[in-house]
Amino acid sequence: MKLEDINPDDVDEISSIKIDRRKSSNERILDFLTQVKNPYIFKVNGKLVRMGFSENGPTADDCLTRVLENLYR
C-alpha cells in the first residue's frame, strides 16, 4: 500500500501510545502492537510513516525495539 493511498485520519499518532518504560523490550513491543491499529503504518508528529523490511536487513523485533527505545527513553 502506498502512503498516498492512506487516510491519515485512520492512522494512529505514535505519541498517543503509552508504553511502560520499566517493561522489557519484548513487553514494550507487545504493548505497542496491542495499542495500534496497524503496526506498519503510523504517524509521528502528524507525518505518515510506513515500516517495511528486507530479507537482509534488521529484524522486525530490532526495528520496533529501536523505535520504541528512541520514543520512550
C-alpha positions as semicolon CSV with decimal commas, in nm:
position;residue;x (nm);y (nm);z (nm)
1;M;0,000;0,000;0,000
2;K;0,132;0,342;-0,092
3;L;0,136;0,622;0,164
4;E;-0,068;0,847;-0,065
5;D;-0,349;0,586;-0,060
6;I;-0,379;0,603;0,320
7;N;-0,626;0,827;0,501
8;P;-0,421;0,995;0,777
9;D;-0,731;1,010;0,999
10;D;-0,734;0,628;1,008
11;V;-0,375;0,605;1,137
12;D;-0,259;0,615;1,499
13;E;-0,036;0,900;1,621
14;I;0,252;0,723;1,790
15;S;0,286;0,991;2,059
16;S;-0,061;0,898;2,189
17;I;0,053;0,542;2,260
18;K;0,164;0,496;2,620
19;I;0,432;0,234;2,688
20;D;0,566;0,142;3,032
21;R;0,942;0,204;3,018
22;R;1,005;-0,037;3,304
23;K;0,898;-0,336;3,094
24;S;1,136;-0,548;2,889
25;S;1,177;-0,468;2,519
26;N;0,957;-0,766;2,426
27;E;0,683;-0,649;2,662
28;R;0,705;-0,294;2,521
29;I;0,670;-0,431;2,168
30;L;0,364;-0,633;2,271
31;D;0,212;-0,324;2,434
32;F;0,272;-0,126;2,115
33;L;0,120;-0,398;1,896
34;T;-0,193;-0,424;2,108
35;Q;-0,249;-0,047;2,105
36;V;-0,205;0,037;1,735
37;K;-0,447;-0,033;1,452
38;N;-0,166;-0,116;1,211
39;P;0,192;-0,161;1,341
40;Y;0,337;-0,099;0,994
41;I;0,174;0,241;0,938
42;F;0,154;0,517;1,199
43;K;0,207;0,890;1,235
44;V;0,499;1,066;1,401
45;N;0,426;1,433;1,468
46;G;0,146;1,415;1,211
47;K;0,360;1,263;0,935
48;L;0,280;0,919;0,800
49;V;0,544;0,651;0,848
50;R;0,532;0,311;0,683
51;M;0,765;0,039;0,804
52;G;0,898;-0,224;0,571
53;F;1,158;-0,497;0,594
54;S;1,402;-0,660;0,358
55;E;1,542;-1,012;0,366
56;N;1,893;-0,898;0,462
57;G;1,805;-0,607;0,688
58;P;1,733;-0,585;1,059
59;T;1,454;-0,800;1,202
60;A;1,110;-0,660;1,286
61;D;1,197;-0,703;1,654
62;D;1,516;-0,500;1,609
63;C;1,335;-0,219;1,427
64;L;1,044;-0,195;1,670
65;T;1,279;-0,209;1,966
66;R;1,484;0,077;1,821
67;V;1,173;0,288;1,753
68;L;1,030;0,231;2,099
69;E;1,364;0,292;2,272
70;N;1,402;0,625;2,091
71;L;1,046;0,737;2,163
72;Y;1,015;0,623;2,523
73;R;1,354;0,697;2,683
